[in-house]
Amino acid sequence: MGKLFVTGVNSKYVGLLGMLVAVAAGVAVLRMFDPATSGVFPPCPLLALTGWYCPGCGSLRAFHQLLHGNLRNALAMNPLAVLTLPFLAYGMASHAIFVVRGRCLPRIFVPAPWIRALCAAVVAFGIARNLPMYPFPLLAPGGPLGLR
């Protein structure tokens, strides 16, 4: 029995199309349902098990607020996620352009020490948002808005 393979010129678009459909569906669901109240999205496993906020806690709520045009509320939910979103979008756009045209957007070389510093900053953010003394509780999801 032969196996079904997607071959030819169109095969390179299958992955891109799948990625675009998945992103569009995710954005539509996130726009329609509020992660804070709907129950559609699962809770953070680290928060559920330990009561501690991980560096990503509040990201879905932040992106939901961004989709509704509320930058202030989005930054209050997870400033790290909001600040890294343009870099994620650039990477996804670069990949899509590579699939279609065969060449990427200009690549930004990031030295290894900067990558290590970014990793350290993410870990420090995760620790700081769980510290009970002022001003660190402001880093918790909804902290500046008093929504904790």
C-alpha positions in Angstrom: 0.0 0.0 0.0 1.3 3.4 -0.9 1.5 6.2 1.7 0.0 9.6 1.1 2.6 12.3 0.7 2.2 15.9 -0.2 4.9 16.6 -2.8 5.7 19.3 -5.2 5.7 23.1 -5.0 2.5 23.3 -3.0 3.9 21.1 -0.2 5.9 24.0 1.3 2.6 25.9 1.8 0.9 23.2 3.8 2.8 24.0 7.0 2.5 27.7 6.5 -1.3 27.4 5.9 -1.6 25.2 9.0 0.3 27.7 11.1 -1.8 30.6 9.8 -5.1 28.8 10.4 -4.0 27.8 14.0 -3.0 31.3 14.8 -6.1 32.8 13.4 -8.3 30.3 15.3 -6.4 31.0 18.5 -6.7 34.7 18.1 -10.5 34.4 17.4 -11.1 32.3 20.4 -9.0 34.5 22.6 -10.9 37.6 21.3 -14.3 36.1 22.0 -13.6 34.5 25.4 -12.1 36.2 28.4 -9.4 33.9 29.9 -10.1 35.4 33.4 -13.8 34.4 33.5 -14.8 32.0 30.7 -13.3 28.7 31.8 -12.3 27.9 28.2 -8.6 28.1 28.9 -6.8 25.9 31.5 -5.2 27.5 34.5 -1.5 27.7 34.8 -0.2 24.4 36.2 2.5 26.0 38.4 0.0 28.4 39.9 -2.5 25.5 40.4 0.1 23.3 42.1 2.1 25.8 44.1 0.2 29.1 44.2 3.2 30.8 42.6 3.0 32.9 39.5 5.3 31.7 36.6 6.8 34.2 34.2 3.9 33.5 31.8 1.0 33.8 34.2 -1.4 36.4 32.9 -0.2 36.2 29.3 -3.5 35.0 27.9 -5.3 37.7 29.8 -2.8 40.3 28.5 -3.2 39.2 24.9 -7.0 39.3 25.4 -6.7 42.8 26.6 -4.5 43.8 23.7 -7.1 42.3 21.3 -9.6 44.7 22.8 -7.2 47.7 22.6 -6.5 47.9 26.3 -2.7 48.4 26.5 -2.7 49.5 30.1 -4.6 46.5 31.3 -2.4 44.2 29.1 0.7 45.6 30.7 -0.9 45.1 34.2 -1.5 41.4 33.4 1.9 40.5 32.1 4.4 43.2 31.0 7.0 40.6 29.9 4.6 39.0 27.5 3.5 42.3 26.0 7.0 43.4 25.5 8.1 40.2 23.8 5.1 40.0 21.5 6.7 42.1 18.7 9.7 39.8 18.6 7.5 36.8 18.4 5.5 38.4 15.5 8.7 39.3 13.7 9.9 35.7 14.0 6.6 34.3 12.7 6.5 36.8 9.8 10.1 36.0 8.9 9.3 32.2 8.8 6.2 32.9 6.6 8.2 35.0 4.2 10.9 32.3 4.1 8.3 29.7 3.1 6.8 31.9 0.4 9.8 33.6 -1.0 12.7 31.4 0.0 14.5 34.1 2.0 13.9 35.5 5.5 13.5 39.0 6.8 16.9 40.4 8.0 18.1 38.3 10.8 19.2 39.9 14.0 22.3 38.4 15.5 22.0 38.2 19.3 25.3 37.4 21.1 25.2 34.5 23.5 25.7 36.7 26.6 22.5 38.6 25.7 20.5 35.4 25.4 21.8 34.3 28.8 20.9 37.7 30.2 17.4 37.4 28.7 17.0 33.9 30.3 18.2 35.4 33.6 15.7 38.3 33.3 12.8 35.9 32.7 13.8 33.9 35.8 14.2 37.1 37.8 10.8 38.3 36.7 9.2 35.0 37.7 10.8 35.2 41.2 10.2 39.0 41.7 6.4 38.7 40.9 6.1 36.3 43.8 7.8 38.4 46.4 5.4 39.7 49.0 7.1 43.1 49.7 6.3 46.3 47.8 6.7 47.0 44.8 7.0 43.4 43.6 3.3 42.5 44.0 2.7 45.0 41.2 4.3 42.5 38.8 1.7 39.9 39.6 -1.1 39.5 37.1 -3.5 42.4 37.6 -1.4 43.8 40.5 -1.4 47.5 39.3 -5.1 47.4 38.8 -5.9 45.7 42.1 -7.3 42.7 40.3 -5.4 40.0 42.2 
